Amino acid sequence: MTAHVRLHDQVDVSVIIPTYNRGAFIVEAVESVLAQTYPSVEIIVVDDGSTDDTLDRLAPYQSRLTLVNTNHGGAPHARNAGMLVAKGKYVAFLDSDDRYLPHKLALQIQVLERFPDVNMVYSEFSGFGDGVTEEWHLKSYHEAAFRNGEAYDHYFEQSAVLSDVGIECPPWSERKVYIGNIFDQYLRVLFVFVNSLMVRREVLQAIGPHDETLSLFDGYDLVLRLARKSRIAFVDLPTYELRYHDGQISTTKRPDGPAVFVAKQRQLLTIVERHGVLDEIYYRANKAAVDGVMARLYRALGIALMCYPGHEAEARSVLSHGKRYGLWAPGLQFLTYMPGLVRRIAMKVGRGISQIRKKA
């Protein structure tokens, strides 16, 4: 790893932007940080071995950011490289194909300064691109957490209007901030938009780096580690813009989509096992709830493998392993022996029935 570091005055927040072959988007990301209403900011761009024109696009900004060059190792690797040079009291991350809204840093810093026992804050966000245009996007993005009409109070113990606790973000100061111990809830269902988070740097350093083996869900693992040790805050106000496009790392809308889907399910299972099962004290105290999550994730991985040609035997093995957590899926086991066309029809019918039940 090599770093080209410019000298900075003392800064309050370090924004780390990992990038790999994002020449088409990187300037928008950087410009969105430069447009922040909060002045004391350093921008750290970690180029993870790009082979496109990313570095050429960044050249006009070289005096306004720190550029770190690494061999290609993935987004978690790049985030860790950025942390090594970060100087801010607070750290935030920005994917290089996304954008901040101008009030993002000022708002979140106010929350962390107002609530000293809160070590991380995240926010609502907007989605755009590839047919998506939604200003308040979190409940759609994490649909499973809100499918039964759950309000944010379901996941947080405390809430307050921003202006009532001395946090100003006109004209949205009447929106709410929510605070709570979310570890138990977050282990069971995803409802944190990790891209939008801001963390105290000393806390981030204390819990350790991003897990570089979790290329798709390193943020989930990181937030669970943070949530074990402190309360988390959420602001019900968009501060971040998530761009949808064909080149997204996590998209399944591409030729290797089945492999990406399988990787997602494997990583979710690994993380819940790590935090919910391998922690023996926690598992004994929460066995029924953790078993329910593990059974659901084994089922999801089994289905993902079943829909991935050539992985039927592994799907059967996964579904069998899930029995230890109470998974009962003889129908899925049977389908693993059926031709691919039969499985696809059965899955389509099953999804249709599930949608009907949700609406009923």
KABEL-V664498 format. One record per residue. N is the residue number from 1. NEAR is the number of other C-alpha atoms within 10 Angstrom. Layout:
((N	NEAR) (N	NEAR))
This chain:
((1	12) (2	11) (3	15) (4	10) (5	14) (6	11) (7	8) (8	12) (9	9) (10	12) (11	15) (12	17) (13	26) (14	25) (15	25) (16	26) (17	26) (18	27) (19	26) (20	22) (21	19) (22	22) (23	20) (24	13) (25	18) (26	25) (27	18) (28	16) (29	19) (30	25) (31	13) (32	19) (33	23) (34	18) (35	13) (36	17) (37	14) (38	17) (39	13) (40	15) (41	23) (42	24) (43	22) (44	25) (45	25) (46	29) (47	27) (48	23) (49	19) (50	18) (51	13) (52	13) (53	12) (54	20) (55	19) (56	10) (57	16) (58	17) (59	10) (60	10) (61	14) (62	14) (63	11) (64	15) (65	21) (66	22) (67	25) (68	21) (69	20) (70	18) (71	13) (72	16) (73	14) (74	20) (75	24) (76	21) (77	22) (78	28) (79	24) (80	19) (81	25) (82	27) (83	21) (84	11) (85	16) (86	21) (87	19) (88	20) (89	15) (90	25) (91	25) (92	24) (93	21) (94	27) (95	23) (96	25) (97	26) (98	21) (99	23) (100	27) (101	17) (102	17) (103	18) (104	25) (105	28) (106	18) (107	22) (108	26) (109	21) (110	15) (111	25) (112	20) (113	12) (114	13) (115	14) (116	10) (117	11) (118	21) (119	24) (120	27) (121	26) (122	28) (123	25) (124	20) (125	25) (126	22) (127	22) (128	16) (129	12) (130	10) (131	9) (132	14) (133	13) (134	15) (135	15) (136	15) (137	20) (138	21) (139	18) (140	13) (141	17) (142	15) (143	15) (144	13) (145	23) (146	18) (147	12) (148	10) (149	10) (150	12) (151	11) (152	20) (153	12) (154	12) (155	19) (156	19) (157	13) (158	14) (159	16) (160	14) (161	17) (162	22) (163	16) (164	11) (165	13) (166	12) (167	21) (168	17) (169	17) (170	10) (171	7) (172	13) (173	16) (174	17) (175	16) (176	20) (177	24) (178	22) (179	23) (180	18) (181	19) (182	22) (183	20) (184	17) (185	15) (186	18) (187	23) (188	17) (189	14) (190	16) (191	21) (192	23) (193	20) (194	19) (195	18) (196	25) (197	24) (198	27) (199	24) (200	20) (201	20) (202	13) (203	15) (204	20) (205	11) (206	9) (207	12) (208	11) (209	17) (210	22) (211	15) (212	17) (213	13) (214	22) (215	19) (216	19) (217	21) (218	20) (219	19) (220	23) (221	21) (222	18) (223	21) (224	18) (225	16) (226	21) (227	21) (228	14) (229	14) (230	17) (231	21) (232	25) (233	27) (234	24) (235	23) (236	21) (237	22) (238	21) (239	22) (240	26) (241	25) (242	21) (243	19) (244	17) (245	15) (246	12) (247	13) (248	12) (249	12) (250	15) (251	14) (252	17) (253	14) (254	11) (255	8) (256	11) (257	14) (258	18) (259	14) (260	19) (261	20) (262	20) (263	20) (264	20) (265	21) (266	18) (267	21) (268	23) (269	19) (270	17) (271	19) (272	21) (273	18) (274	12) (275	19) (276	24) (277	19) (278	11) (279	11) (280	12) (281	11) (282	14) (283	17) (284	12) (285	10) (286	14) (287	16) (288	13) (289	15) (290	23) (291	21) (292	14) (293	20) (294	26) (295	22) (296	18) (297	22) (298	24) (299	24) (300	21) (301	26) (302	31) (303	24) (304	23) (305	25) (306	28) (307	22) (308	18) (309	11) (310	11) (311	14) (312	22) (313	14) (314	15) (315	25) (316	22) (317	12) (318	19) (319	24) (320	18) (321	16) (322	22) (323	16) (324	12) (325	17) (326	14) (327	19) (328	15) (329	15) (330	11) (331	8) (332	20) (333	21) (334	11) (335	19) (336	22) (337	14) (338	14) (339	10) (340	17) (341	10) (342	13) (343	19) (344	15) (345	11) (346	14) (347	17) (348	12) (349	12) (350	12) (351	12) (352	11) (353	11) (354	12) (355	11) (356	10) (357	9) (358	9) (359	8) (360	6))
